[in-house]
Amino acid sequence: MTAPAIELKGISKAFGPVQANKDISISVQPGTIHGIIGENGAGKSTLMSILYGFYKADKGEIWIKGTKTEIPDSQAAISAGIGMVFQHFKLVENFTVLENIVLGAEDSGLLMPSLSRARKELKELEEEYELYVDPDKRIDEIGVGLQQRVEILKALYRKADILILDEPTGVLTPPEADQLFRILDRLRSEGKTIILITHKLREIMEYTDTVSVMRRGEMNATVKTSESSPEQLAELMVGRKVLLRVDKVPARPGKPVLEIENLSVVDSAGVERVKGIDLTVRAGEILGLAGVAGNGQSELLEVLGGMRVGTGTIRVNGAPLPLSGSGSDARSRRHAGIAHVPEDRQREGLIMDFHAWENIGFGYHREEIYRKGVLLNNAALRADTEAKMAKFDVRPPNPWLAAKSFSGGNQQKLVVAREIERNPDLLLIGQPTRGVDIGAIEFIHQQIVALRDQGKAILLVSVELEEILSLSDRVAVMFDGKIMGERPADQTDEKELGLMMAGVAGEAA
């Protein structure tokens, strides 16, 4: 019999008092796609980081292709034929694609021969796996979908037979995700072994051969995907039955809360990103804004949240908001009743080296509940953080942990808790469940719907069409900085929205 491509035996890893992995054993067969799922903080990424040499296990063994293998660092993992594509890419943004491919795998001290050989091999890999990307483009000049291709090409250039992907579609549009899985299917057919960490059960059911379920640092089950179901996997993940659809009553829209007229936004390079759009969001409704990333949705949220200037007219509850100069900042937006969950939690929603309790207070630290005279009442802020952590099931529930010590999904819960709990008139929420597990998705969706049912207005931006359609009462589509059309959510589908996302005007779509 063929030896497993990977065997982990009795792996345990603790970070201080937190037991991230506890006596985990797993076997992955060669030439398969093996899914690993679990709640945020279940220990999935930690386990794979041990396999890739980012962490060293406290105890346990790693076997690669039947041979016990020590992996003290990532270089040892690469030598063992393992490549990893992290959820947050490990690329040097001001380097070219080619320079990133070569980085750390140079032939000698002379760079030019390494670049010349890499260019030739890169062309062969691109053609073999349809991973086309311009080798001379800088990373900061290409989109996230192409950046992910660069990460995969890096691994293949280093002769990886085992490829680990951590939440690979979290930042991809639906067409980019489809292309990724065509590539993974091709790699599997050529005998390569793929480990897929994802919270998306649809991806697990469609693309994996087997799936392992982790819960609270332990391996809960490993099953053949064909012999399982989304409902069964969801229950194994969270230990209870999970509602896989959004449960909400019809909206009862009230007065306009957000009114946008002829809004335009020009970026620092002089490119017009938002082109004279009109949009209205009413009290008691969720307006979903769909579109491929890079078509103006981010800039729209940033202007509304006080992070960017624009021209045109914006009114909240009938009062005009300044779009530049005094009164156009984020603090003024909060005073106007706007809360903002930004699209990028790590760059815009949190300060990663600061404690959870400090992050919960950011932007709201001047409120009376957090003050003791002219000083900040740290005890009150920590108590409030503990309450929010309990309500939003943030794990581990420790206000003293730095934001960077939480999993991506638990970081998202911190940001969502901070903003939703402020009782805003208007909630701006970008990519609310990016990188979040199925149980947390259900909870975050419930909180958004509850806010709507309290009569609040919500502008939702998401690249997940399934999320847009299930959460929204109305859907608008942006393409090239313009609104291509609007539809009641129950009178459209992914096909029509996809056409508008590709630039086909509403009526034609």
C-alpha positions in Angstrom: 0.0 0.0 0.0 1.1 3.6 -0.7 2.2 5.4 2.4 0.2 8.5 3.4 1.5 11.7 2.0 1.2 13.2 5.5 0.8 11.6 8.9 0.6 13.7 12.1 0.7 11.6 15.3 -0.2 13.0 18.7 0.5 16.6 17.9 0.0 19.0 20.8 0.8 22.8 21.0 0.1 25.3 23.7 0.6 29.1 23.8 0.8 29.8 27.5 -2.5 28.8 29.1 -4.2 28.3 25.7 -4.1 24.7 24.4 -4.3 25.3 20.6 -3.8 21.6 19.6 -4.4 18.6 21.8 -3.1 15.2 20.8 -4.1 15.5 17.2 -3.6 12.6 14.7 -4.4 12.9 11.0 -3.6 10.9 7.9 -3.8 12.4 4.3 -3.6 10.2 1.3 -1.5 11.3 -1.7 -3.3 12.7 -4.8 -6.3 13.9 -2.8 -7.8 17.2 -1.6 -8.3 16.9 2.1 -10.4 19.5 3.8 -9.9 20.7 7.4 -12.8 22.7 8.9 -13.6 23.9 12.4 -14.7 27.0 14.3 -12.5 30.1 14.4 -9.9 29.3 17.1 -10.3 25.5 16.7 -6.6 25.2 16.0 -6.6 24.5 12.2 -4.1 27.2 11.2 -1.9 26.3 14.2 -1.8 22.6 13.1 -0.8 23.5 9.6 1.7 26.1 10.8 3.4 23.2 12.7 3.5 21.1 9.5 5.0 24.0 7.7 7.6 24.8 10.4 6.3 28.1 11.6 5.7 26.6 15.0 7.3 23.7 16.7 4.9 21.2 18.4 5.3 20.6 22.1 5.0 16.9 21.4 4.1 14.5 18.5 5.5 13.3 15.3 5.4 14.3 11.6 5.7 11.6 8.9 6.0 12.6 5.2 5.6 9.8 2.6 6.3 7.1 5.2 9.4 8.7 6.7 9.5 10.4 10.1 10.5 14.0 9.4 11.7 16.8 11.7 10.4 20.2 10.5 12.1 22.9 12.7 11.5 25.7 10.3 9.8 26.5 6.9 13.0 25.8 5.0 12.9 22.2 6.3 9.2 22.0 5.2 10.1 23.3 1.7 12.9 20.7 1.5 10.3 18.0 2.4 8.1 19.1 -0.5 5.6 21.2 1.5 4.3 24.5 0.3 1.8 26.8 2.1 -0.4 29.6 0.9 -1.4 31.7 4.0 -4.7 33.4 4.4 -2.8 36.7 4.5 -0.2 36.4 1.7 3.5 36.5 2.5 4.6 38.7 -0.4 6.9 41.7 -0.7 4.6 44.3 -2.2 7.3 46.5 -3.8 9.0 43.5 -5.4 8.0 42.1 -8.8 6.2 38.7 -9.2 9.5 37.2 -10.5 11.5 38.6 -7.5 8.9 37.2 -5.1 9.1 33.7 -6.8 12.9 33.7 -6.4 13.1 35.2 -2.9 14.6 32.6 -0.6 15.3 30.1 -3.4 18.2 31.9 -5.2 20.8 29.6 -6.9 23.8 31.7 -5.6 24.9 35.1 -4.5 24.4 36.3 -8.1 20.8 37.3 -8.6 20.6 37.6 -12.4 21.2 33.8 -13.2 18.5 32.9 -10.6 16.0 35.4 -12.1 16.8 34.1 -15.7 16.2 30.5 -14.7 13.1 31.4 -12.7 11.6 33.3 -15.6 11.9 30.2 -17.8 10.5 27.8 -15.2 7.7 30.3 -14.4 6.6 30.3 -18.0 6.5 26.5 -18.0 4.5 26.4 -14.8 2.1 29.1 -16.0 1.4 27.1 -19.2 1.1 23.8 -17.4 -1.3 25.0 -14.7 -2.9 28.0 -16.4 -1.5 30.3 -13.7 -0.9 33.2 -15.9 0.6 36.4 -14.3 2.9 39.1 -15.6 6.3 38.3 -14.0 7.5 41.9 -14.2 4.5 43.4 -12.4 5.0 44.6 -8.8 2.8 42.9 -6.2 1.2 46.2 -5.3 0.1 46.6 -9.0 -1.9 43.3 -9.2 -5.2 42.2 -7.5 -5.5 39.7 -4.7 -6.6 36.9 -7.1 -3.3 37.2 -9.0 -1.4 37.6 -5.8 -2.7 34.2 -4.7 -1.5 32.7 -8.0 2.0 34.1 -7.2 1.9 32.2 -3.8 0.9 29.0 -5.6 3.6 29.5 -8.2 6.1 30.1 -5.4 5.3 26.7 -3.9 5.4 24.9 -7.3 8.7 26.6 -8.2 10.1 25.1 -5.0 8.9 21.6 -6.1 6.1 21.2 -3.6 4.2 17.9 -3.8 2.1 18.9 -0.8 0.2 22.2 -0.9 -1.6 23.7 2.1 -4.1 26.5 1.5 -5.5 28.5 4.4 -8.9 30.1 3.6 -7.9 30.5 -0.1 -11.1 32.0 -1.3 -11.6 34.5 1.5 -10.5 37.4 -0.7 -11.5 36.1 -4.1 -14.4 36.9 -6.3 -16.6 34.0 -7.4 -14.9 33.7 -10.9 -11.5 33.8 -9.2 -12.5 31.1 -6.8 -13.8 28.9 -9.6 -10.5 29.3 -11.4 -8.6 28.4 -8.3 -10.4 25.1 -7.9 -9.9 24.3 -11.5 -6.2 24.7 -10.8 -6.4 22.6 -7.6 -8.2 19.8 -9.5 -5.5 19.8 -12.1 -2.8 19.5 -9.4 -4.7 16.7 -7.8 -4.9 14.8 -11.1 -1.1 15.0 -11.4 -0.7 13.3 -8.0 -0.1 16.3 -5.8 -1.7 16.4 -2.3 -3.7 19.4 -1.2 -4.9 20.4 2.3 -7.7 22.9 2.1 -8.6 24.9 5.2 -11.9 26.7 4.7 -15.1 27.7 6.5 -17.2 27.4 3.3 -19.1 24.1 3.4 -20.0 24.4 -0.3 -16.3 24.3 -1.2 -15.8 21.3 1.0 -18.7 19.4 -0.5 -17.8 20.2 -4.1 -14.0 19.8 -4.1 -12.6 17.6 -1.3 -12.2 13.8 -1.1 -12.1 13.7 2.6 -12.7 16.2 5.4 -11.4 16.4 9.0 -13.4 18.4 11.6 -11.6 20.1 14.5 -13.2 21.5 17.6 -11.6 23.4 20.5 -8.1 22.2 19.6 -9.0 18.5 19.1 -9.7 16.3 16.1 -13.4 15.6 16.2 -13.9 13.4 13.1 -12.6 12.5 9.7 -15.1 11.4 7.0 -15.3 10.8 3.3 -16.9 13.9 1.9 -19.3 11.9 -0.3 -20.7 10.2 2.8 -21.4 13.4 4.7 -23.6 16.5 4.3 -23.3 20.2 5.1 -25.7 19.8 8.0 -23.7 17.0 9.6 -20.4 18.8 9.1 -21.8 22.0 10.6 -23.0 20.1 13.7 -19.7 18.4 14.1 -17.9 21.7 14.0 -19.9 23.6 16.6 -21.5 20.8 18.6 -25.1 21.8 17.8 -27.4 22.1 14.9 -26.7 25.2 12.8 -29.1 27.1 10.6 -27.5 27.3 7.2 -29.8 30.0 5.9 -30.6 33.5 7.1 -33.9 33.5 9.1 -35.6 36.8 8.8 -39.1 38.3 8.3 -39.8 40.7 5.4 -38.4 44.2 5.9 -40.6 47.2 6.8 -38.6 50.1 5.3 -39.2 53.5 6.8 -37.8 56.9 6.1 -34.5 57.4 4.2 -31.6 57.3 6.6 -28.8 57.5 4.0 -29.2 59.6 0.8 -26.4 59.8 -1.7 -26.6 62.1 -4.8 -24.0 62.4 -7.6 -21.2 61.1 -5.4 -17.7 61.0 -7.0 -14.4 59.8 -5.5 -11.0 60.4 -7.1 -8.0 58.4 -5.6 -4.5 59.7 -4.9 -3.4 58.8 -8.5 -6.2 60.9 -10.0 -8.3 58.0 -11.0 -12.1 58.4 -10.6 -13.2 55.4 -8.5 -16.8 56.4 -7.9 -18.6 58.1 -10.8 -21.5 60.2 -9.8 -23.7 57.5 -8.1 -27.1 57.9 -6.4 -28.1 55.6 -3.6 -30.7 55.5 -0.8 -30.9 53.2 2.3 -34.0 53.4 4.4 -34.6 52.7 8.1 -35.3 49.0 8.7 -33.7 47.6 5.5 -30.5 46.1 4.4 -29.1 47.3 1.0 -26.6 44.8 -0.3 -23.9 46.2 -2.6 -22.5 43.5 -4.9 -19.6 43.8 -7.3 -16.2 42.4 -8.1 -13.5 43.9 -5.8 -12.0 47.1 -7.1 -15.1 48.6 -8.7 -15.6 51.4 -6.2 -17.4 49.7 -3.3 -14.4 50.1 -1.0 -14.0 53.8 -1.8 -17.7 54.4 -1.3 -17.5 52.8 2.2 -14.4 54.9 3.0 -16.1 58.2 2.1 -19.2 57.3 4.1 -17.0 56.3 7.1 -14.9 59.4 7.0 -11.7 57.8 5.7 -11.6 59.5 2.3 -12.8 62.7 0.6 -15.3 63.0 -2.2 -17.6 65.3 -4.0 -21.4 65.3 -4.2 -24.1 65.2 -1.5 -24.5 62.8 1.4 -27.3 63.1 3.9 -27.9 61.1 7.1 -31.3 61.5 8.7 -31.7 64.5 6.5 -28.6 66.3 7.6 -25.8 66.9 5.0 -22.4 65.4 5.8 -19.2 67.2 4.8 -17.2 65.3 2.2 -13.9 67.1 2.8 -12.3 69.4 5.3 -13.7 70.0 8.8 -16.4 67.5 9.9 -15.5 64.9 7.3 -13.5 62.6 9.6 -14.4 59.3 11.1 -15.1 60.8 14.6 -17.7 63.2 13.0 -19.3 60.3 11.2 -19.7 58.5 14.5 -21.4 61.6 16.0 -23.8 61.5 13.0 -24.9 58.0 14.0 -22.7 56.0 11.6 -20.9 52.8 12.7 -18.4 51.2 10.3 -17.1 47.6 10.1 -14.3 48.1 7.5 -13.5 45.5 4.9 -9.9 44.8 6.1 -10.1 44.1 9.8 -6.3 44.0 10.3 -5.4 47.2 8.5 -8.4 49.3 9.2 -10.4 47.7 12.1 -7.8 46.8 14.7 -4.3 47.7 15.9 -2.8 44.2 16.0 -0.3 44.7 18.8 -2.8 46.3 21.2 -4.9 44.4 23.7 -8.5 43.4 22.9 -9.9 45.8 25.5 -8.0 48.7 23.9 -9.3 47.8 20.5 -12.9 47.6 21.7 -12.5 51.3 22.8 -11.0 52.7 19.7 -13.1 55.5 18.3 -15.4 55.4 21.2 -12.9 56.1 24.1 -14.3 59.6 24.6 -17.8 58.3 25.6 -18.9 58.9 29.2 -19.0 55.2 30.1 -15.3 54.9 29.5 -14.3 58.1 31.3 -13.3 58.9 34.9 -13.1 62.6 34.9 -10.5 63.6 32.3 -8.9 60.1 32.4 -9.8 56.9 30.6 -11.5 54.4 32.9 -9.6 51.3 31.9 -11.5 49.0 34.4 -14.8 50.0 32.8 -13.4 49.4 29.3 -12.1 46.0 30.3 -15.5 45.1 31.9 -17.3 46.2 28.7 -14.9 44.1 26.6 -15.5 41.0 28.7 -19.3 41.5 28.2 -18.9 41.9 24.4 -16.6 38.9 24.2 -19.2 36.8 26.1 -22.1 38.0 23.9 -20.2 37.5 20.6 -18.5 34.3 21.7 -14.9 35.6 21.1 -12.4 32.9 21.8 -10.4 32.9 24.0 -12.4 35.4 26.1 -9.4 37.2 27.4 -9.4 41.0 27.1 -5.6 41.1 27.8 -4.7 39.2 24.6 -3.3 41.2 21.7 -5.5 41.4 18.7 -2.9 39.5 16.7 -3.2 36.5 19.1 -6.8 35.8 17.9 -7.8 33.9 14.9 -9.1 35.9 11.9 -12.7 35.1 12.7 -12.4 36.1 16.3 -10.7 39.3 15.2 -13.8 40.0 13.0 -16.1 39.3 16.0 -14.2 42.0 18.0 -14.7 44.6 15.3 -18.4 43.7 14.7 -19.1 43.7 18.5 -17.5 47.1 18.9 -19.6 48.7 16.1 -23.0 46.9 16.3 -23.2 47.5 20.0 -23.2 51.3 19.6 -26.8 51.3 18.5 -26.0 53.2 15.2 -28.7 54.7 12.9 -26.6 53.6 9.9 -24.3 50.5 9.9 -21.7 50.3 7.1 -20.4 46.8 7.0 -17.8 45.5 4.5 -17.2 41.7 4.0 -18.8 40.9 7.4 -18.0 37.2 7.4 -14.7 37.0 5.5 -12.7 34.2 7.1 -15.4 33.4 9.6 -16.6 29.9 10.5 -20.1 28.6 10.0 -21.3 29.1 13.6 -19.9 32.7 13.7 -21.5 33.5 10.3 -24.9 32.4 11.7 -24.4 34.7 14.7 -23.1 37.7 12.8 -26.0 37.4 10.3 -28.5 37.3 13.2 -27.0 40.4 14.7 -27.2 42.3 11.4 -30.9 41.3 10.9 -31.7 42.2 14.6 -30.3 45.6 14.0 -32.4 46.0 10.9 -35.5 44.9 12.8 -34.8 47.6 15.3 -35.3 50.1 12.5 -31.7 50.7 11.6 -30.3 51.2 8.1 -27.6 48.9 6.9 -25.3 49.2 3.8 -23.7 45.8 3.3 -20.7 45.2 0.9 -19.7 41.6 0.2 -18.1 39.7 -2.6 -20.1 36.6 -1.5 -23.3 36.7 -3.7 -24.9 34.0 -1.6 -24.5 36.3 1.5 -25.7 39.3 -0.5 -28.9 37.5 -1.6 -29.7 35.9 1.7 -29.1 39.0 3.9 -30.3 41.9 1.7 -33.7 43.3 1.2 -32.5 45.2 -1.9 -29.4 44.6 -4.0 -27.4 47.2 -6.0 -24.5 46.2 -8.2 -21.4 48.4 -8.8 -19.2 48.1 -11.9 -16.4 50.5 -12.8 -17.6 53.0 -10.2 -21.2 53.1 -11.4 -24.4 51.6 -10.2 -25.4 49.1 -12.9 -28.9 48.4 -11.4 -31.0 47.6 -8.3 -33.3 44.7 -7.6 -35.4 43.4 -4.7 -33.4 40.5 -3.3 -36.2 38.1 -3.8 -36.6 39.1 -7.5 -33.1 38.4 -8.7 -30.5 35.6 -8.7 -26.7 35.0 -8.9 -26.9 34.8 -12.7 -28.4 38.2 -13.2 -26.2 39.8 -10.6 -23.2 38.2 -12.1 -24.0 39.8 -15.5 -24.3 43.2 -13.9 -21.1 42.6 -12.0 -19.5 42.1 -15.5 -20.8 45.4 -16.8 -24.1 44.4 -18.4 -26.6 47.1 -17.5 -29.6 46.2 -15.3 -32.3 45.9 -17.9 -30.1 44.0 -20.4 -29.0 41.6 -17.6 
